[in-house]
């Protein structure tokens, strides 16, 4: 088993005791991302569609840092403090994913870190040619 910590400056730095992602063999476990702007580490506020887009951009940056892309995501978990935003997640998601879409769960939660309204984590499986031996 090959285990590697994934870290990129293109996504928000971890704000706690966790890694942006961990790769085990060809599987990459991406930690939850909230709508933090990587350059400022401040929460993007305002329009929920822009916040959701920022979360997908953050996940995309971590996926690329691991040698993959959002096209390699097989499972996506979405956490919302307001489930009425679910249709907006679907609309924004169409800009980042193409069919076949990853398996997904959407959960309503009472609160998220830093007062965010949306958080997502993912599991990604790299193609063999994307998986370096070291």
N, CA, C and O atoms as CSV, one atom per row, in Angstrom:
chain,resi,resn,atom,element,x,y,z
A,1,UNK,N,N,0.848,-1.180,0.000
A,1,UNK,CA,C,0.000,0.000,0.000
A,1,UNK,C,C,0.888,1.235,0.000
A,1,UNK,O,O,1.799,1.366,0.818
A,2,UNK,N,N,0.607,2.135,-0.929
A,2,UNK,CA,C,1.317,3.409,-1.004
A,2,UNK,C,C,0.384,4.485,-0.479
A,2,UNK,O,O,-0.724,4.652,-0.990
A,3,UNK,N,N,0.823,5.220,0.541
A,3,UNK,CA,C,0.021,6.294,1.134
A,3,UNK,C,C,0.792,7.590,0.966
A,3,UNK,O,O,1.973,7.666,1.303
A,4,UNK,N,N,0.115,8.624,0.437
A,4,UNK,CA,C,0.774,9.899,0.195
A,4,UNK,C,C,-0.151,11.045,0.600
A,4,UNK,O,O,-1.348,11.021,0.316
A,5,UNK,N,N,0.415,12.037,1.260
A,5,UNK,CA,C,-0.332,13.247,1.606
A,5,UNK,C,C,-0.337,14.151,0.388
A,5,UNK,O,O,0.702,14.366,-0.236
A,6,UNK,N,N,-1.504,14.682,0.049
A,6,UNK,CA,C,-1.652,15.606,-1.074
A,6,UNK,C,C,-1.802,17.008,-0.507
A,6,UNK,O,O,-2.619,17.250,0.381
A,7,UNK,N,N,-1.004,17.926,-1.031
A,7,UNK,CA,C,-1.093,19.323,-0.608
A,7,UNK,C,C,-0.811,20.206,-1.802
A,7,UNK,O,O,0.153,19.984,-2.534
A,8,UNK,N,N,-1.653,21.211,-2.000
A,8,UNK,CA,C,-1.468,22.168,-3.079
A,8,UNK,C,C,-1.763,23.569,-2.569
A,8,UNK,O,O,-2.638,23.753,-1.722
A,9,UNK,N,N,-1.047,24.544,-3.073
A,9,UNK,CA,C,-1.310,25.941,-2.721
A,9,UNK,C,C,-2.465,26.515,-3.533
A,9,UNK,O,O,-2.895,27.644,-3.292
A,10,UNK,N,N,-2.972,25.740,-4.497
A,10,UNK,CA,C,-4.086,26.194,-5.345
A,10,UNK,C,C,-5.439,26.049,-4.654
A,10,UNK,O,O,-6.452,26.529,-5.162
A,11,UNK,N,N,-5.456,25.393,-3.507
A,11,UNK,CA,C,-6.681,25.217,-2.720
A,11,UNK,C,C,-6.426,25.771,-1.330
A,11,UNK,O,O,-5.271,25.950,-0.942
A,12,UNK,N,N,-7.482,26.047,-0.571
A,12,UNK,CA,C,-7.279,26.535,0.797
A,12,UNK,C,C,-6.437,25.567,1.615
A,12,UNK,O,O,-6.580,24.350,1.495
A,13,UNK,N,N,-5.574,26.109,2.434
A,13,UNK,CA,C,-4.765,25.285,3.316
A,13,UNK,C,C,-5.665,24.728,4.422
A,13,UNK,O,O,-6.676,25.336,4.774
A,14,UNK,N,N,-5.296,23.590,4.955
A,14,UNK,CA,C,-6.069,22.958,6.019
A,14,UNK,C,C,-6.185,23.909,7.209
A,14,UNK,O,O,-5.210,24.550,7.600
A,15,UNK,N,N,-7.383,23.993,7.777
A,15,UNK,CA,C,-7.607,24.878,8.928
A,15,UNK,C,C,-7.747,24.074,10.215
A,15,UNK,O,O,-8.306,24.549,11.203
A,16,UNK,N,N,-7.235,22.859,10.185
A,16,UNK,CA,C,-7.304,21.993,11.356
A,16,UNK,C,C,-6.328,20.847,11.217
A,16,UNK,O,O,-5.371,20.912,10.445
A,17,UNK,N,N,-6.579,19.819,11.961
A,17,UNK,CA,C,-5.690,18.653,11.971
A,17,UNK,C,C,-6.122,17.648,10.913
A,17,UNK,O,O,-6.615,16.568,11.238
A,18,UNK,N,N,-5.937,18.005,9.660
A,18,UNK,CA,C,-6.265,17.130,8.538
A,18,UNK,C,C,-5.424,17.524,7.337
A,18,UNK,O,O,-4.812,18.591,7.317
A,19,UNK,N,N,-5.400,16.661,6.347
A,19,UNK,CA,C,-4.705,16.917,5.084
A,19,UNK,C,C,-5.735,17.290,4.025
A,19,UNK,O,O,-6.903,16.918,4.134
A,20,UNK,N,N,-5.304,18.024,3.000
A,20,UNK,CA,C,-6.228,18.353,1.910
A,20,UNK,C,C,-6.750,17.074,1.262
A,20,UNK,O,O,-7.918,16.988,0.883
A,21,UNK,N,N,-5.872,16.089,1.141
A,21,UNK,CA,C,-6.268,14.786,0.608
A,21,UNK,C,C,-5.207,13.761,0.987
A,21,UNK,O,O,-4.066,14.100,1.300
A,22,UNK,N,N,-5.616,12.512,0.950
A,22,UNK,CA,C,-4.701,11.388,1.161
A,22,UNK,C,C,-4.915,10.413,0.005
A,22,UNK,O,O,-6.039,10.016,-0.300
A,23,UNK,N,N,-3.804,10.042,-0.626
A,23,UNK,CA,C,-3.868,9.044,-1.699
A,23,UNK,C,C,-3.386,7.711,-1.146
A,23,UNK,O,O,-2.308,7.627,-0.557
A,24,UNK,N,N,-4.187,6.674,-1.339
A,24,UNK,CA,C,-3.820,5.310,-0.990
A,24,UNK,C,C,-3.938,4.502,-2.276
A,24,UNK,O,O,-5.035,4.262,-2.781
A,25,UNK,N,N,-2.783,4.088,-2.795
A,25,UNK,CA,C,-2.731,3.404,-4.084
A,25,UNK,C,C,-3.396,4.305,-5.129
A,25,UNK,O,O,-2.943,5.433,-5.321
A,26,UNK,N,N,-4.458,3.849,-5.813
A,26,UNK,CA,C,-5.092,4.663,-6.851
A,26,UNK,C,C,-6.284,5.467,-6.337
A,26,UNK,O,O,-6.895,6.214,-7.101
A,27,UNK,N,N,-6.622,5.328,-5.061
A,27,UNK,CA,C,-7.771,6.025,-4.493
A,27,UNK,C,C,-7.303,7.262,-3.733
A,27,UNK,O,O,-6.339,7.212,-2.969
A,28,UNK,N,N,-8.007,8.376,-3.959
A,28,UNK,CA,C,-7.687,9.632,-3.284
A,28,UNK,C,C,-8.924,10.068,-2.506
A,28,UNK,O,O,-10.026,10.158,-3.047
A,29,UNK,N,N,-8.708,10.334,-1.223
A,29,UNK,CA,C,-9.771,10.797,-0.330
A,29,UNK,C,C,-9.585,12.294,-0.140
A,29,UNK,O,O,-8.636,12.725,0.515
A,30,UNK,N,N,-10.493,13.096,-0.713
A,30,UNK,CA,C,-10.401,14.546,-0.642
A,30,UNK,C,C,-11.176,15.042,0.570
A,30,UNK,O,O,-12.359,14.738,0.723
A,31,UNK,N,N,-10.513,15.804,1.427
A,31,UNK,CA,C,-11.166,16.359,2.612
A,31,UNK,C,C,-12.224,17.379,2.215
A,31,UNK,O,O,-12.229,17.896,1.098
A,32,UNK,N,N,-13.108,17.651,3.150
A,32,UNK,CA,C,-14.165,18.619,2.916
A,32,UNK,C,C,-13.621,19.989,2.568
A,32,UNK,O,O,-12.650,20.459,3.161
A,33,UNK,N,N,-14.257,20.619,1.603
A,33,UNK,CA,C,-13.924,21.978,1.192
A,33,UNK,C,C,-15.144,22.867,1.409
A,33,UNK,O,O,-16.270,22.498,1.074
A,34,UNK,N,N,-14.898,24.028,1.967
A,34,UNK,CA,C,-15.926,25.056,2.106
A,34,UNK,C,C,-15.540,26.186,1.152
A,34,UNK,O,O,-14.457,26.132,0.569
A,35,UNK,N,N,-16.377,27.199,0.972
A,35,UNK,CA,C,-16.057,28.243,-0.001
A,35,UNK,C,C,-15.011,29.247,0.484
A,35,UNK,O,O,-15.251,30.454,0.510
A,36,UNK,N,N,-13.850,28.723,0.867
A,36,UNK,CA,C,-12.723,29.596,1.204
A,36,UNK,C,C,-11.989,29.968,-0.078
A,36,UNK,O,O,-11.801,29.128,-0.958
A,37,UNK,N,N,-11.584,31.207,-0.179
A,37,UNK,CA,C,-10.771,31.668,-1.307
A,37,UNK,C,C,-9.319,31.360,-0.948
A,37,UNK,O,O,-8.823,31.866,0.058
A,38,UNK,N,N,-8.622,30.542,-1.746
A,38,UNK,CA,C,-7.271,30.119,-1.379
A,38,UNK,C,C,-6.295,31.268,-1.113
A,38,UNK,O,O,-5.483,31.188,-0.192
A,39,UNK,N,N,-6.370,32.319,-1.901
A,39,UNK,CA,C,-5.412,33.423,-1.771
A,39,UNK,C,C,-5.580,34.211,-0.475
A,39,UNK,O,O,-4.608,34.741,0.064
A,40,UNK,N,N,-6.808,34.287,0.022
A,40,UNK,CA,C,-7.069,35.103,1.213
A,40,UNK,C,C,-7.436,34.267,2.437
A,40,UNK,O,O,-7.364,34.747,3.568
A,41,UNK,N,N,-7.830,33.015,2.205
A,41,UNK,CA,C,-8.330,32.125,3.260
A,41,UNK,C,C,-9.565,32.719,3.947
A,41,UNK,O,O,-9.849,32.415,5.105
A,42,UNK,N,N,-10.286,33.563,3.223
A,42,UNK,CA,C,-11.534,34.133,3.721
A,42,UNK,C,C,-12.710,33.437,3.046
A,42,UNK,O,O,-12.623,33.020,1.891
A,43,UNK,N,N,-13.799,33.319,3.777
A,43,UNK,CA,C,-15.005,32.689,3.275
A,43,UNK,C,C,-15.663,33.594,2.236
A,43,UNK,O,O,-15.885,34.778,2.488
A,44,UNK,N,N,-15.974,33.033,1.068
A,44,UNK,CA,C,-16.721,33.760,0.052
A,44,UNK,C,C,-18.157,33.865,0.545
A,44,UNK,O,O,-18.775,32.858,0.889
A,45,UNK,N,N,-18.679,35.062,0.577
A,45,UNK,CA,C,-20.040,35.262,1.063
A,45,UNK,C,C,-20.918,35.748,-0.071
A,45,UNK,O,O,-20.432,36.077,-1.153
A,46,UNK,N,N,-22.220,35.792,0.186
A,46,UNK,CA,C,-23.144,36.297,-0.819
A,46,UNK,C,C,-23.812,35.169,-1.579
A,46,UNK,O,O,-24.258,34.187,-0.986
A,47,UNK,N,N,-23.879,35.313,-2.882
A,47,UNK,CA,C,-24.593,34.403,-3.776
A,47,UNK,C,C,-24.195,32.938,-3.533
A,47,UNK,O,O,-23.016,32.590,-3.605
A,48,UNK,N,N,-25.183,32.093,-3.246
A,48,UNK,CA,C,-24.912,30.691,-2.938
A,48,UNK,C,C,-24.337,29.958,-4.145
A,48,UNK,O,O,-23.518,29.055,-3.974
A,49,UNK,N,N,-24.744,30.320,-5.361
A,49,UNK,CA,C,-24.191,29.669,-6.556
A,49,UNK,C,C,-22.688,29.927,-6.659
A,49,UNK,O,O,-21.931,29.037,-7.046
A,50,UNK,N,N,-22.257,31.131,-6.317
A,50,UNK,CA,C,-20.825,31.442,-6.339
A,50,UNK,C,C,-20.086,30.680,-5.243
A,50,UNK,O,O,-18.952,30.244,-5.445
A,51,UNK,N,N,-20.723,30.517,-4.086
A,51,UNK,CA,C,-20.109,29.744,-3.001
A,51,UNK,C,C,-19.940,28.284,-3.415
A,51,UNK,O,O,-18.887,27.687,-3.187
A,52,UNK,N,N,-20.972,27.716,-4.021
A,52,UNK,CA,C,-20.912,26.325,-4.481
A,52,UNK,C,C,-19.829,26.181,-5.544
A,52,UNK,O,O,-19.072,25.210,-5.537
A,53,UNK,N,N,-19.756,27.133,-6.442
A,53,UNK,CA,C,-18.721,27.118,-7.478
A,53,UNK,C,C,-17.326,27.171,-6.864
A,53,UNK,O,O,-16.418,26.490,-7.340
A,54,UNK,N,N,-17.143,27.971,-5.814
A,54,UNK,CA,C,-15.847,28.063,-5.139
A,54,UNK,C,C,-15.475,26.716,-4.517
A,54,UNK,O,O,-14.315,26.308,-4.565
A,55,UNK,N,N,-16.456,26.031,-3.938
A,55,UNK,CA,C,-16.196,24.716,-3.352
A,55,UNK,C,C,-15.745,23.742,-4.444
A,55,UNK,O,O,-14.773,23.010,-4.254
A,56,UNK,N,N,-16.441,23.726,-5.581
A,56,UNK,CA,C,-16.033,22.845,-6.677
A,56,UNK,C,C,-14.646,23.213,-7.193
A,56,UNK,O,O,-13.854,22.328,-7.517
A,57,UNK,N,N,-14.344,24.503,-7.272
A,57,UNK,CA,C,-13.009,24.933,-7.704
A,57,UNK,C,C,-11.940,24.452,-6.728
A,57,UNK,O,O,-10.865,24.020,-7.145
A,58,UNK,N,N,-12.232,24.526,-5.431
A,58,UNK,CA,C,-11.291,24.046,-4.422
A,58,UNK,C,C,-11.075,22.535,-4.550
A,58,UNK,O,O,-9.940,22.062,-4.490
A,59,UNK,N,N,-12.164,21.779,-4.725
A,59,UNK,CA,C,-12.039,20.333,-4.912
A,59,UNK,C,C,-11.240,20.021,-6.176
A,59,UNK,O,O,-10.410,19.113,-6.191
A,60,UNK,N,N,-11.503,20.786,-7.233
A,60,UNK,CA,C,-10.794,20.588,-8.490
A,60,UNK,C,C,-9.294,20.806,-8.298
A,60,UNK,O,O,-8.489,20.039,-8.826
A,61,UNK,N,N,-8.915,21.831,-7.558
A,61,UNK,CA,C,-7.501,22.122,-7.320
A,61,UNK,C,C,-6.830,20.978,-6.555
A,61,UNK,O,O,-5.700,20.601,-6.867
A,62,UNK,N,N,-7.519,20.432,-5.561
A,62,UNK,CA,C,-6.953,19.320,-4.799
A,62,UNK,C,C,-6.863,18.080,-5.686
A,62,UNK,O,O,-5.866,17.359,-5.646
A,63,UNK,N,N,-7.897,17.830,-6.483
A,63,UNK,CA,C,-7.875,16.682,-7.402
A,63,UNK,C,C,-6.684,16.787,-8.354
A,63,UNK,O,O,-5.986,15.801,-8.591
A,64,UNK,N,N,-6.454,17.979,-8.896
A,64,UNK,CA,C,-5.327,18.186,-9.799
A,64,UNK,C,C,-4.004,18.037,-9.060
A,64,UNK,O,O,-3.038,17.520,-9.620
A,65,UNK,N,N,-3.948,18.483,-7.812
A,65,UNK,CA,C,-2.749,18.319,-7.005
A,65,UNK,C,C,-2.412,16.858,-6.759
A,65,UNK,O,O,-1.257,16.510,-6.511
A,66,UNK,N,N,-3.428,16.005,-6.828
A,66,UNK,CA,C,-3.236,14.562,-6.641
A,66,UNK,C,C,-2.954,13.848,-7.957
A,66,UNK,O,O,-2.727,12.638,-7.970
A,67,UNK,N,N,-2.966,14.589,-9.063
A,67,UNK,CA,C,-2.708,13.981,-10.366
A,67,UNK,C,C,-3.945,13.574,-11.125
A,67,UNK,O,O,-3.849,12.838,-12.107
A,68,UNK,N,N,-5.111,14.033,-10.696
A,68,UNK,CA,C,-6.356,13.676,-11.369
A,68,UNK,C,C,-7.168,14.902,-11.712
A,68,UNK,O,O,-6.635,16.000,-11.879
A,69,UNK,N,N,-8.459,14.697,-11.815
A,69,UNK,CA,C,-9.393,15.785,-12.112
A,69,UNK,C,C,-10.752,15.414,-11.540
A,69,UNK,O,O,-10.941,14.305,-11.040
A,70,UNK,N,N,-11.689,16.335,-11.614
A,70,UNK,CA,C,-13.036,16.021,-11.125
A,70,UNK,C,C,-13.667,14.885,-11.916
A,70,UNK,O,O,-14.581,14.227,-11.420
A,71,UNK,N,N,-13.200,14.643,-13.129
A,71,UNK,CA,C,-13.718,13.525,-13.923
A,71,UNK,C,C,-13.393,12.179,-13.275
A,71,UNK,O,O,-14.024,11.172,-13.594
A,72,UNK,N,N,-12.413,12.152,-12.367
A,72,UNK,CA,C,-12.027,10.926,-11.677
A,72,UNK,C,C,-12.789,10.714,-10.375
A,72,UNK,O,O,-12.604,9.689,-9.720
A,73,UNK,N,N,-13.641,11.659,-9.985
A,73,UNK,CA,C,-14.410,11.539,-8.744
A,73,UNK,C,C,-15.483,10.468,-8.916
A,73,UNK,O,O,-16.257,10.489,-9.873
A,74,UNK,N,N,-15.510,9.531,-7.968
A,74,UNK,CA,C,-16.511,8.460,-8.013
A,74,UNK,C,C,-17.589,8.642,-6.948
A,74,UNK,O,O,-18.671,8.065,-7.058
A,75,UNK,N,N,-17.304,9.436,-5.922
A,75,UNK,CA,C,-18.271,9.675,-4.838
A,75,UNK,C,C,-18.130,11.101,-4.349
A,75,UNK,O,O,-17.024,11.563,-4.070
A,76,UNK,N,N,-19.243,11.793,-4.247
A,76,UNK,CA,C,-19.272,13.174,-3.789
A,76,UNK,C,C,-20.281,13.285,-2.653
A,76,UNK,O,O,-21.413,12.815,-2.768
A,77,UNK,N,N,-19.863,13.909,-1.559
A,77,UNK,CA,C,-20.769,14.194,-0.444
A,77,UNK,C,C,-20.946,15.699,-0.359
A,77,UNK,O,O,-19.970,16.449,-0.370
A,78,UNK,N,N,-22.190,16.137,-0.275
A,78,UNK,CA,C,-22.523,17.557,-0.197
A,78,UNK,C,C,-23.245,17.795,1.121
A,78,UNK,O,O,-24.192,17.085,1.459
A,79,UNK,N,N,-22.795,18.793,1.854
A,79,UNK,CA,C,-23.404,19.166,3.126
A,79,UNK,C,C,-23.929,20.588,2.999
A,79,UNK,O,O,-23.174,21.502,2.668
A,80,UNK,N,N,-25.217,20.780,3.260
A,80,UNK,CA,C,-25.861,22.088,3.137
A,80,UNK,C,C,-26.544,22.457,4.448
A,80,UNK,O,O,-27.178,21.615,5.085
A,81,UNK,N,N,-26.412,23.717,4.847
A,81,UNK,CA,C,-27.158,24.174,6.018
A,81,UNK,C,C,-28.587,24.547,5.639
A,81,UNK,O,O,-29.425,24.755,6.517
A,82,UNK,N,N,-28.875,24.634,4.339
A,82,UNK,CA,C,-30.218,24.938,3.850
A,82,UNK,C,C,-30.485,24.057,2.632
A,82,UNK,O,O,-29.952,24.311,1.552
A,83,UNK,N,N,-31.312,23.019,2.804
A,83,UNK,CA,C,-31.564,22.082,1.704
A,83,UNK,C,C,-32.336,22.698,0.544
A,83,UNK,O,O,-32.464,22.069,-0.506
A,84,UNK,N,N,-32.849,23.901,0.707
A,84,UNK,CA,C,-33.492,24.561,-0.438
A,84,UNK,C,C,-32.457,24.926,-1.510
A,84,UNK,O,O,-32.819,25.260,-2.639
A,85,UNK,N,N,-31.164,24.860,-1.150
A,85,UNK,CA,C,-30.090,25.136,-2.118
A,85,UNK,C,C,-29.744,23.915,-2.976
A,85,UNK,O,O,-28.889,24.001,-3.858
A,86,UNK,N,N,-30.397,22.791,-2.726
A,86,UNK,CA,C,-30.120,21.560,-3.466
A,86,UNK,C,C,-30.225,21.744,-4.986
A,86,UNK,O,O,-29.332,21.290,-5.701
A,87,UNK,N,N,-31.280,22.392,-5.514
A,87,UNK,CA,C,-31.348,22.582,-6.971
A,87,UNK,C,C,-30.182,23.432,-7.516
A,87,UNK,O,O,-29.759,23.246,-8.657
A,88,UNK,N,N,-29.680,24.340,-6.714
A,88,UNK,CA,C,-28.553,25.176,-7.146
A,88,UNK,C,C,-27.285,24.325,-7.228
A,88,UNK,O,O,-26.469,24.510,-8.132
A,89,UNK,N,N,-27.118,23.393,-6.284
A,89,UNK,CA,C,-25.987,22.463,-6.354
A,89,UNK,C,C,-26.032,21.715,-7.681
A,89,UNK,O,O,-25.014,21.601,-8.365
A,90,UNK,N,N,-27.213,21.203,-8.051
A,90,UNK,CA,C,-27.355,20.474,-9.315
A,90,UNK,C,C,-26.990,21.349,-10.505
A,90,UNK,O,O,-26.287,20.901,-11.410
A,91,UNK,N,N,-27.458,22.587,-10.514
A,91,UNK,CA,C,-27.192,23.483,-11.642
A,91,UNK,C,C,-25.705,23.801,-11.764
A,91,UNK,O,O,-25.151,23.766,-12.862
A,92,UNK,N,N,-25.059,24.110,-10.643
A,92,UNK,CA,C,-23.632,24.443,-10.678
A,92,UNK,C,C,-22.805,23.206,-11.004
A,92,UNK,O,O,-21.807,23.291,-11.720
A,93,UNK,N,N,-23.217,22.066,-10.481
A,93,UNK,CA,C,-22.482,20.817,-10.693
A,93,UNK,C,C,-22.354,20.482,-12.175
A,93,UNK,O,O,-21.354,19.900,-12.594
A,94,UNK,N,N,-23.360,20.846,-12.972
A,94,UNK,CA,C,-23.326,20.575,-14.413
A,94,UNK,C,C,-22.157,21.275,-15.108
A,94,UNK,O,O,-21.742,20.852,-16.187
A,95,UNK,N,N,-21.624,22.336,-14.507
A,95,UNK,CA,C,-20.486,23.049,-15.091
A,95,UNK,C,C,-19.158,22.375,-14.766
A,95,UNK,O,O,-18.148,22.658,-15.411
A,96,UNK,N,N,-19.145,21.496,-13.784
A,96,UNK,CA,C,-17.905,20.857,-13.336
A,96,UNK,C,C,-17.836,19.367,-13.655
A,96,UNK,O,O,-16.747,18.794,-13.682
A,97,UNK,N,N,-18.989,18.727,-13.899
A,97,UNK,CA,C,-19.042,17.288,-14.143
A,97,UNK,C,C,-19.849,17.006,-15.395
A,97,UNK,O,O,-20.732,17.773,-15.779
A,98,UNK,N,N,-19.524,15.883,-16.022
A,98,UNK,CA,C,-20.301,15.390,-17.153
A,98,UNK,C,C,-20.739,13.967,-16.840
A,98,UNK,O,O,-20.120,13.287,-16.022
A,99,UNK,N,N,-21.803,13.521,-17.490
A,99,UNK,CA,C,-22.277,12.153,-17.295
A,99,UNK,C,C,-21.206,11.183,-17.788
A,99,UNK,O,O,-20.545,11.472,-18.785
A,100,UNK,N,N,-21.019,10.081,-17.146
A,100,UNK,CA,C,-21.754,9.637,-15.960
A,100,UNK,C,C,-21.281,10.381,-14.714
A,100,UNK,O,O,-20.082,10.482,-14.451
A,101,UNK,N,N,-22.230,10.890,-13.965
A,101,UNK,CA,C,-21.922,11.660,-12.763
A,101,UNK,C,C,-21.479,10.727,-11.639
A,101,UNK,O,O,-21.812,9.542,-11.643
A,102,UNK,N,N,-20.725,11.267,-10.671
A,102,UNK,CA,C,-20.326,10.424,-9.539
A,102,UNK,C,C,-21.527,10.081,-8.666
A,102,UNK,O,O,-22.549,10.767,-8.697
A,103,UNK,N,N,-21.390,9.019,-7.895
A,103,UNK,CA,C,-22.385,8.739,-6.857
A,103,UNK,C,C,-22.357,9.934,-5.906
A,103,UNK,O,O,-21.320,10.578,-5.746
A,104,UNK,N,N,-23.499,10.231,-5.273
A,104,UNK,CA,C,-23.543,11.449,-4.458
A,104,UNK,C,C,-24.544,11.301,-3.327
A,104,UNK,O,O,-25.560,10.617,-3.446
A,105,UNK,N,N,-24.224,11.961,-2.233
A,105,UNK,CA,C,-25.163,12.111,-1.124
A,105,UNK,C,C,-25.244,13.598,-0.808
A,105,UNK,O,O,-24.236,14.302,-0.854
A,106,UNK,N,N,-26.437,14.072,-0.489
A,106,UNK,CA,C,-26.638,15.463,-0.072
A,106,UNK,C,C,-27.302,15.409,1.295
A,106,UNK,O,O,-28.357,14.800,1.473
A,107,UNK,N,N,-26.655,16.064,2.257
A,107,UNK,CA,C,-27.135,16.024,3.630
A,107,UNK,C,C,-27.404,17.427,4.155
A,107,UNK,O,O,-26.621,18.347,3.918
A,108,UNK,N,N,-28.499,17.584,4.860
A,108,UNK,CA,C,-28.782,18.823,5.563
A,108,UNK,C,C,-28.120,18.777,6.923
A,108,UNK,O,O,-28.276,17.805,7.663
A,109,UNK,N,N,-27.384,19.820,7.254
A,109,UNK,CA,C,-26.665,19.872,8.530
A,109,UNK,C,C,-26.996,21.176,9.252
A,109,UNK,O,O,-27.416,22.151,8.629
A,110,UNK,N,N,-26.805,21.184,10.556
A,110,UNK,CA,C,-27.118,22.365,11.356
A,110,UNK,C,C,-26.080,23.468,11.203
A,110,UNK,O,O,-26.421,24.651,11.207
A,111,UNK,N,N,-24.811,23.083,11.069
A,111,UNK,CA,C,-23.749,24.091,10.992
A,111,UNK,C,C,-22.531,23.481,10.310
A,111,UNK,O,O,-22.357,22.263,10.281
A,112,UNK,N,N,-21.692,24.358,9.763
A,112,UNK,CA,C,-20.445,23.963,9.104
A,112,UNK,C,C,-19.313,24.861,9.601
A,112,UNK,O,O,-19.577,25.923,10.165
A,113,UNK,N,N,-18.066,24.455,9.402
A,113,UNK,CA,C,-16.928,25.258,9.861
A,113,UNK,C,C,-16.967,26.691,9.323
A,113,UNK,O,O,-17.373,26.931,8.186
A,114,UNK,N,N,-16.544,27.624,10.154
A,114,UNK,CA,C,-16.445,29.048,9.815
A,114,UNK,C,C,-17.780,29.666,9.398
A,114,UNK,O,O,-17.798,30.738,8.793
A,115,UNK,N,N,-18.893,29.008,9.712
A,115,UNK,CA,C,-20.203,29.532,9.349
A,115,UNK,C,C,-20.567,29.329,7.888
A,115,UNK,O,O,-21.488,29.973,7.387
A,116,UNK,N,N,-19.858,28.443,7.195
A,116,UNK,CA,C,-20.144,28.174,5.781
A,116,UNK,C,C,-21.542,27.593,5.628
A,116,UNK,O,O,-22.096,27.023,6.568
A,117,UNK,N,N,-22.106,27.742,4.438
A,117,UNK,CA,C,-23.424,27.189,4.146
A,117,UNK,C,C,-23.334,25.918,3.308
A,117,UNK,O,O,-24.325,25.208,3.139
A,118,UNK,N,N,-22.131,25.629,2.779
A,118,UNK,CA,C,-21.943,24.447,1.938
A,118,UNK,C,C,-20.541,23.889,2.170
A,118,UNK,O,O,-19.577,24.635,2.343
A,119,UNK,N,N,-20.451,22.560,2.168
A,119,UNK,CA,C,-19.169,21.859,2.242
A,119,UNK,C,C,-19.300,20.603,1.403
A,119,UNK,O,O,-20.373,20.002,1.336
A,120,UNK,N,N,-18.209,20.207,0.763
A,120,UNK,CA,C,-18.200,18.972,-0.019
A,120,UNK,C,C,-16.890,18.239,0.183
A,120,UNK,O,O,-15.833,18.853,0.321
A,121,UNK,N,N,-16.974,16.915,0.200
A,121,UNK,CA,C,-15.782,16.080,0.154
A,121,UNK,C,C,-15.996,15.055,-0.954
A,121,UNK,O,O,-17.101,14.925,-1.482
A,122,UNK,N,N,-14.935,14.325,-1.306
A,122,UNK,CA,C,-15.045,13.420,-2.446
A,122,UNK,C,C,-14.054,12.272,-2.328
A,122,UNK,O,O,-13.077,12.333,-1.581
A,123,UNK,N,N,-14.339,11.232,-3.085
A,123,UNK,CA,C,-13.417,10.121,-3.284
A,123,UNK,C,C,-13.150,10.043,-4.779
A,123,UNK,O,O,-14.071,10.093,-5.595
A,124,UNK,N,N,-11.880,9.921,-5.120
A,124,UNK,CA,C,-11.461,9.922,-6.514
A,124,UNK,C,C,-10.601,8.680,-6.757
A,124,UNK,O,O,-9.812,8.288,-5.897
A,125,UNK,N,N,-10.755,8.072,-7.917
A,125,UNK,CA,C,-9.917,6.941,-8.296
A,125,UNK,C,C,-9.141,7.338,-9.545
A,125,UNK,O,O,-9.717,7.655,-10.586
A,126,UNK,N,N,-7.813,7.312,-9.412
A,126,UNK,CA,C,-6.949,7.693,-10.524
A,126,UNK,C,C,-6.832,6.564,-11.531
A,126,UNK,O,O,-6.839,5.385,-11.178
A,127,UNK,N,N,-6.726,6.951,-12.786
A,127,UNK,CA,C,-6.480,5.972,-13.843
A,127,UNK,C,C,-5.047,5.458,-13.679
A,127,UNK,O,O,-4.185,6.195,-13.201
A,128,UNK,N,N,-4.784,4.227,-14.061
A,128,UNK,CA,C,-3.432,3.679,-13.877
A,128,UNK,C,C,-2.324,4.558,-14.456
A,128,UNK,O,O,-1.272,4.677,-13.828
A,129,UNK,N,N,-2.507,5.168,-15.608
A,129,UNK,CA,C,-1.468,6.006,-16.189
A,129,UNK,C,C,-1.274,7.317,-15.412
A,129,UNK,O,O,-0.252,7.981,-15.586
A,130,UNK,N,N,-2.234,7.700,-14.559
A,130,UNK,CA,C,-2.119,8.903,-13.760
A,130,UNK,C,C,-1.474,8.611,-12.409
A,130,UNK,O,O,-1.203,9.535,-11.642
A,131,UNK,N,N,-1.231,7.365,-12.116
A,131,UNK,CA,C,-0.778,6.968,-10.802
A,131,UNK,C,C,0.731,6.718,-10.803
A,131,UNK,O,O,1.179,5.643,-11.202
A,132,UNK,N,N,1.511,7.697,-10.361
A,132,UNK,CA,C,2.962,7.489,-10.342
A,132,UNK,C,C,3.361,6.426,-9.308
A,132,UNK,O,O,2.694,6.260,-8.286
A,133,UNK,N,N,4.430,5.727,-9.580
A,133,UNK,CA,C,4.871,4.633,-8.709
A,133,UNK,C,C,5.371,5.114,-7.364
A,133,UNK,O,O,5.328,4.352,-6.398
A,134,UNK,N,N,5.842,6.339,-7.259
A,134,UNK,CA,C,6.385,6.814,-5.975
A,134,UNK,C,C,5.405,7.659,-5.223
A,134,UNK,O,O,5.711,8.133,-4.128
